[in-house]
Amino acid sequence: MPWSPALKATLRSGLHLERAVNEPLQVLRGMLGVAIVLFGALALGRPDLATSAALGAFIAGTATYQRSFRPRPVLALYAAAGLATSSFIGYLASPWPALFVVVLALWAFAAGLAWALGQTAGVVASTTVSVMLIIVTLPESVPQAAEHAGVIAFGGVVQATLAALWPGRRWGARRDALADAYASLADYARRLRHDPFAAFDPDPLMNARRAAALTASQARRRPAELAGMRGYAERMRPVLAAMADPGWAPPRRDRSATGPGS
């Protein structure tokens, strides 16, 4: 595809508003968390701390938007811990350029490996690299670096608190995983009508199985409509395959070679 149509298609897809997944109230929650720490630090007369606090709150808030089965406050706290650690370690290595490049390279390599753990871990780990590059220019001493790391962590704590008080879609990620599993079964059944040996994509069912892994407290609070539905989906898949398999049905008798009474 030429670059001009490709650019137009990219712009169209990027500016398209997906109303089905649009959550303006959750965006408002993230903006509120950033505003609390940003204007709080500015009120203390510390623009440099305001930058660190806003970065910590912004990235921790972004982590809560990721499609993950972990509680949203936990995601914000994980992000805050990673951001604070990266900023402090980056400042400790910054006086020696060669050492800082090595630390940055190792940190970026570890962030790349984090994608193997999932999209959420990869996004959060990648943002810690950019924070390491930005925050190291703000402190002037080790105590100040610890102070900046502290306000970054505080921004994440604010976002975690807001996520706990303002949870948004409860069990939303698990509902989506279950819906995707049944949608994959419906697509599989449609394809079996034309190809009895059609391949089945196991990823949606595996994702639904991960979503069904709950702690004891989560199992007590799980909505009734989510209980057992994943098991039904897993039992339906082999039934569909067996019904579509030509070798499953009994062979038809050849009436042309037998008499009426046979």
Long-range contacts (C-beta under 8 A, 24 or more apart in sequence): 23-65, 23-168, 23-169, 25-166, 25-168, 26-64, 26-65, 26-168, 26-169, 29-61, 29-162, 29-163, 29-166, 29-168, 30-58, 30-61, 30-62, 30-64, 30-65, 30-159, 30-162, 32-162, 33-57, 33-60, 33-61, 33-155, 33-158, 33-159, 33-162, 34-58, 34-61, 34-155, 36-158, 37-151, 37-154, 37-155, 37-158, 41-151, 48-138, 48-139, 48-148, 49-147, 49-148, 49-151, 51-134, 51-138, 52-87, 52-135, 52-138, 52-148, 52-151, 52-152, 52-155, 53-151, 53-152, 53-154, 53-155, 54-155, 55-83, 55-131, 55-134, 55-135, 55-152, 55-155, 56-80, 56-83, 56-84, 56-131, 56-151, 56-152, 56-153, 56-154, 56-155, 56-156, 57-155, 57-156, 57-158, 57-159, 58-155, 59-83, 59-124, 59-127, 59-131, 60-155, 60-156, 60-159, 60-160, 61-159, 62-123, 62-127, 63-120, 63-123, 63-124, 64-159, 64-163, 66-119, 66-120, 66-123, 66-124, 67-119, 67-120, 67-173, 67-176, 68-118, 68-119, 68-120, 68-173, 69-173, 69-174, 69-177, 69-210, 69-211, 69-213, 70-120, 71-163, 72-160, 72-163, 72-164, 72-167, 72-168, 73-160, 73-161, 73-163, 73-164, 74-160, 75-120, 75-124, 75-163, 76-156, 76-157, 76-159, 76-160, 76-163, 77-156, 77-157, 77-160, 78-124, 79-124, 79-127, 79-156, 80-152, 80-153, 80-154, 80-155, 80-156, 80-157, 80-159, 80-160, 81-153, 81-156, 82-124, 82-125, 82-128, 83-127, 83-128, 83-131, 83-152, 83-153, 83-156, 84-149, 84-150, 84-152, 84-153, 84-156, 85-128, 85-149, 86-128, 86-129, 86-131, 86-132, 87-131, 87-132, 87-135, 87-136, 87-145, 87-148, 87-149, 87-152, 88-145, 88-146, 88-148, 88-149, 89-132, 90-132, 90-133, 90-135, 90-136, 91-135, 91-136, 91-139, 91-142, 91-145, 91-148, 92-142, 92-145, 94-136, 100-136, 104-129, 104-132, 104-133, 107-132, 171-222, 171-223, 171-226, 173-211, 174-211, 174-212, 174-226, 175-226, 177-204, 177-207, 177-208, 177-210, 177-211, 178-208, 178-211, 178-226, 178-229, 178-230, 178-233, 180-204, 180-207, 180-208, 181-205, 181-207, 181-208, 181-230, 181-233, 182-233, 185-233, 185-236, 185-237, 185-240, 188-237, 188-240, 189-240, 192-240, 192-241, 192-243, 192-244, 193-244, 196-244, 196-245, 196-246, 197-245, 198-244, 200-237, 200-241, 205-230, 205-233, 205-234, 205-237, 208-233, 209-234
